[in-house]
Amino acid sequence: MADIVLHPQILWAQRKDTLLITVTVDDFKVSNLTCTENKLHIEGKGGPEQKSYKAELDFYDLVEENEPKTRISSREIFIVVQKKTPGPYWPRMTKTKLPYLKTDFNKWKDEDESDEEDGPMAGMGGMPGGMGGMPGGMGGMPGGMGGNLEEMMAQMGGGGAAFPGLDDLNQGSDDSDDEQLPDLEDDTVETKS
């Protein structure tokens, strides 16, 4: 009886000129990894029982036909493939959808993002020491304890009026939630013996 061949989970992301492919199988021993201008073929054994894995990816467009750059760890194989012509992003990596091929959102970068946005503050508005776009940072947070709340509200169109305190809010309030709750009744039932 022949071994059952499984498909490994494959994650992918792209840049204008490259495809970033991650094959996720524990202890994967690659027996064949080839890349032609329109196809990537990978097979080997992996997992605790060293089962056979195989995947063949028909690329959406052409890539450079050469030995792809690879980095192998105990849990995955990372492969970088050069696109034949840099340019617009592909709508998907393969010509047909495959159930074991997923988008790698940790490595994904949109077409309009620059390489300068790869830093640790990417996506945080780029404002040092505070929350992006907030004047003086957020009060009470390290690195942004500049302005006060009244000044910030004045800049945002709040007119700079002082905010009422909690005690001021409760004065004259006829809130129905403040009513005294009745005691629970004792529902003990007498039984006859």
NUZA-474359 format. One record per residue (C-alpha): x, y, z; residue number from 0. Coordinates in Angstrom, 3 decimals, padded with zeros to 6 digits. Last residue first. Layout:
N
+----------+----------+----------+-----+
!        x !        y !        z ! num !
+----------+----------+----------+-----+
!        X !        Y !        Z ! NUM !
...
+----------+----------+----------+-----+
END
This chain:
193
+----------+----------+----------+-----+
!        x !        y !        z ! num !
+----------+----------+----------+-----+
! -045.438 !  015.060 !  057.589 ! 192 !
! -046.816 !  018.203 !  056.049 ! 191 !
! -044.397 !  020.435 !  054.143 ! 190 !
! -044.025 !  024.124 !  054.738 ! 189 !
! -042.692 !  026.038 !  051.766 ! 188 !
! -039.947 !  028.583 !  052.179 ! 187 !
! -040.262 !  031.451 !  049.716 ! 186 !
! -038.755 !  034.188 !  051.878 ! 185 !
! -039.347 !  037.409 !  050.046 ! 184 !
! -036.447 !  039.386 !  048.660 ! 183 !
! -036.126 !  042.855 !  050.097 ! 182 !
! -037.309 !  045.709 !  047.880 ! 181 !
! -034.747 !  047.645 !  045.803 ! 180 !
! -034.181 !  051.273 !  046.709 ! 179 !
! -034.460 !  053.511 !  043.697 ! 178 !
! -031.291 !  054.934 !  042.130 ! 177 !
! -031.859 !  053.318 !  038.721 ! 176 !
! -034.829 !  055.632 !  038.143 ! 175 !
! -032.460 !  058.567 !  037.705 ! 174 !
! -033.969 !  061.896 !  038.645 ! 173 !
! -030.716 !  063.813 !  038.456 ! 172 !
! -030.716 !  067.163 !  040.178 ! 171 !
! -027.041 !  066.835 !  041.005 ! 170 !
! -025.526 !  063.589 !  039.668 ! 169 !
! -023.469 !  065.196 !  036.884 ! 168 !
! -021.958 !  067.791 !  039.197 ! 167 !
! -020.594 !  065.046 !  041.487 ! 166 !
! -018.915 !  063.354 !  038.511 ! 165 !
! -017.109 !  066.557 !  037.582 ! 164 !
! -018.346 !  068.828 !  034.841 ! 163 !
! -015.958 !  069.479 !  031.957 ! 162 !
! -014.521 !  072.942 !  031.641 ! 161 !
! -015.307 !  074.740 !  028.439 ! 160 !
! -012.439 !  074.917 !  025.942 ! 159 !
! -014.737 !  075.462 !  022.965 ! 158 !
! -014.898 !  071.755 !  022.097 ! 157 !
! -013.649 !  072.408 !  018.582 ! 156 !
! -010.781 !  069.914 !  018.540 ! 155 !
! -008.237 !  072.519 !  019.576 ! 154 !
! -010.447 !  073.542 !  022.516 ! 153 !
! -010.802 !  069.860 !  023.471 ! 152 !
! -007.008 !  069.470 !  023.555 ! 151 !
! -006.577 !  072.592 !  025.643 ! 150 !
! -009.186 !  071.357 !  028.140 ! 149 !
! -007.600 !  067.899 !  028.329 ! 148 !
! -004.108 !  069.075 !  029.181 ! 147 !
! -001.057 !  069.194 !  026.982 ! 146 !
!  002.174 !  067.138 !  027.281 ! 145 !
!  001.940 !  063.695 !  028.926 ! 144 !
!  002.884 !  061.853 !  025.751 ! 143 !
!  005.898 !  059.641 !  026.384 ! 142 !
!  004.251 !  057.483 !  029.000 ! 141 !
!  000.455 !  057.457 !  028.988 ! 140 !
! -001.513 !  059.411 !  031.570 ! 139 !
! -002.651 !  061.993 !  029.056 ! 138 !
! -002.605 !  060.691 !  025.480 ! 137 !
! -000.117 !  062.429 !  023.226 ! 136 !
!  000.433 !  066.179 !  023.237 ! 135 !
! -002.066 !  066.706 !  020.454 ! 134 !
! -003.403 !  063.337 !  019.221 ! 133 !
! -002.510 !  062.613 !  015.578 ! 132 !
! -000.946 !  059.199 !  016.099 ! 131 !
! -001.031 !  058.062 !  019.737 ! 130 !
!  001.979 !  059.360 !  021.553 ! 129 !
!  005.718 !  059.277 !  022.026 ! 128 !
!  006.711 !  059.605 !  018.412 ! 127 !
!  003.856 !  060.175 !  015.948 ! 126 !
!  004.104 !  057.729 !  013.026 ! 125 !
!  000.372 !  057.031 !  012.922 ! 124 !
!  000.644 !  053.647 !  014.637 ! 123 !
!  000.622 !  051.523 !  011.469 ! 122 !
!  004.358 !  051.104 !  011.378 ! 121 !
!  005.865 !  052.062 !  014.766 ! 120 !
!  008.203 !  049.037 !  014.884 ! 119 !
!  009.728 !  049.958 !  011.514 ! 118 !
!  008.582 !  048.574 !  008.133 ! 117 !
!  007.126 !  051.893 !  006.987 ! 116 !
!  010.373 !  053.022 !  005.351 ! 115 !
!  010.017 !  050.237 !  002.750 ! 114 !
!  007.071 !  052.085 !  001.228 ! 113 !
!  003.437 !  051.022 !  001.294 ! 112 !
!  001.366 !  051.676 ! -001.854 ! 111 !
!  001.465 !  048.090 ! -003.087 ! 110 !
!  000.269 !  046.690 !  000.234 ! 109 !
!  002.638 !  044.691 !  002.439 ! 108 !
!  001.940 !  041.142 !  003.587 ! 107 !
!  004.443 !  039.437 !  005.882 ! 106 !
!  002.230 !  038.963 !  008.949 ! 105 !
! -000.863 !  038.727 !  006.701 ! 104 !
!  000.396 !  035.486 !  005.148 ! 103 !
! -002.412 !  034.724 !  002.693 ! 102 !
! -003.457 !  031.065 !  002.589 ! 101 !
! -002.776 !  028.068 !  000.301 ! 100 !
! -004.077 !  024.702 !  001.610 !  99 !
! -007.502 !  024.995 ! -000.032 !  98 !
! -006.016 !  025.849 ! -003.453 !  97 !
! -007.468 !  028.539 ! -005.697 !  96 !
! -006.512 !  028.350 ! -009.356 !  95 !
! -003.961 !  030.348 ! -011.340 !  94 !
! -001.755 !  030.662 ! -008.269 !  93 !
! -000.421 !  033.547 ! -006.207 !  92 !
! -003.527 !  035.727 ! -006.162 !  91 !
! -004.529 !  039.190 ! -007.427 !  90 !
! -000.908 !  039.711 ! -008.506 !  89 !
!  000.616 !  042.989 ! -007.435 !  88 !
!  001.574 !  045.453 ! -010.120 !  87 !
!  005.142 !  045.605 ! -011.269 !  86 !
!  008.298 !  043.621 ! -011.273 !  85 !
!  008.664 !  041.350 ! -014.302 !  84 !
!  009.855 !  037.753 ! -013.921 !  83 !
!  008.867 !  037.658 ! -010.255 !  82 !
!  011.668 !  036.543 ! -007.920 !  81 !
!  010.909 !  033.649 ! -005.545 !  80 !
!  011.702 !  033.757 ! -001.821 !  79 !
!  011.105 !  030.524 !  000.119 !  78 !
!  010.708 !  030.073 !  003.890 !  77 !
!  010.598 !  026.466 !  005.058 !  76 !
!  008.831 !  025.797 !  008.314 !  75 !
!  008.806 !  024.243 !  011.790 !  74 !
!  012.405 !  023.096 !  012.462 !  73 !
!  013.838 !  025.950 !  010.400 !  72 !
!  014.782 !  026.153 !  006.722 !  71 !
!  015.642 !  029.333 !  004.840 !  70 !
!  015.334 !  029.256 !  001.061 !  69 !
!  016.345 !  031.440 ! -001.883 !  68 !
!  014.863 !  030.051 ! -005.085 !  67 !
!  017.080 !  028.128 ! -007.521 !  66 !
!  016.367 !  029.631 ! -010.894 !  65 !
!  013.558 !  030.237 ! -013.348 !  64 !
!  012.526 !  033.798 ! -012.613 !  63 !
!  008.757 !  034.036 ! -012.199 !  62 !
!  005.850 !  034.131 ! -014.655 !  61 !
!  002.235 !  034.889 ! -013.751 !  60 !
! -000.505 !  033.295 ! -011.598 !  59 !
!  001.951 !  030.611 ! -010.502 !  58 !
!  000.995 !  026.937 ! -010.786 !  57 !
!  001.810 !  025.620 ! -007.288 !  56 !
!  002.640 !  021.946 ! -006.843 !  55 !
!  002.554 !  020.593 ! -003.321 !  54 !
!  003.726 !  017.348 ! -001.727 !  53 !
!  003.928 !  015.944 !  001.786 !  52 !
!  004.820 !  012.385 !  002.824 !  51 !
!  004.464 !  011.484 !  006.502 !  50 !
!  007.450 !  011.617 !  008.869 !  49 !
!  005.416 !  010.404 !  011.873 !  48 !
!  006.192 !  013.460 !  014.042 !  47 !
!  005.744 !  015.804 !  011.089 !  46 !
!  007.691 !  015.749 !  007.868 !  45 !
!  008.550 !  014.056 !  004.618 !  44 !
!  009.353 !  015.692 !  001.304 !  43 !
!  007.895 !  017.468 ! -001.670 !  42 !
!  007.999 !  020.877 ! -003.293 !  41 !
!  007.136 !  021.979 ! -006.817 !  40 !
!  006.892 !  025.634 ! -007.797 !  39 !
!  005.493 !  026.439 ! -011.247 !  38 !
!  005.440 !  029.047 ! -014.025 !  37 !
!  009.052 !  030.026 ! -014.670 !  36 !
!  010.310 !  026.789 ! -013.127 !  35 !
!  011.033 !  026.275 ! -009.440 !  34 !
!  012.144 !  022.967 ! -008.009 !  33 !
!  012.260 !  021.648 ! -004.469 !  32 !
!  012.583 !  017.868 ! -004.089 !  31 !
!  013.477 !  015.696 ! -001.075 !  30 !
!  012.747 !  018.305 !  001.573 !  29 !
!  012.915 !  017.014 !  005.158 !  28 !
!  010.206 !  018.816 !  007.111 !  27 !
!  010.696 !  018.651 !  010.885 !  26 !
!  007.325 !  020.346 !  011.531 !  25 !
!  005.434 !  021.371 !  008.391 !  24 !
!  004.603 !  024.954 !  007.384 !  23 !
!  005.657 !  025.978 !  003.883 !  22 !
!  006.199 !  029.753 !  003.817 !  21 !
!  006.248 !  031.599 !  000.480 !  20 !
!  007.327 !  035.195 ! -000.096 !  19 !
!  006.851 !  036.204 ! -003.742 !  18 !
!  009.084 !  038.918 ! -005.149 !  17 !
!  009.293 !  042.011 ! -007.409 !  16 !
!  006.373 !  044.241 ! -006.414 !  15 !
!  006.170 !  042.559 ! -003.007 !  14 !
!  004.221 !  039.449 ! -002.163 !  13 !
!  002.777 !  037.286 !  000.590 !  12 !
!  002.199 !  033.551 !  000.854 !  11 !
!  001.308 !  030.885 !  003.400 !  10 !
!  001.395 !  027.174 !  002.596 !   9 !
! -000.097 !  024.408 !  004.738 !   8 !
!  001.397 !  021.124 !  003.579 !   7 !
! -000.572 !  018.861 !  001.244 !   6 !
! -000.640 !  015.192 !  002.187 !   5 !
!  000.514 !  012.121 !  000.250 !   4 !
! -000.886 !  008.825 !  001.478 !   3 !
!  001.870 !  006.232 !  001.418 !   2 !
!  001.409 !  003.380 ! -001.023 !   1 !
!  000.000 !  000.000 !  000.000 !   0 !
+----------+----------+----------+-----+
END
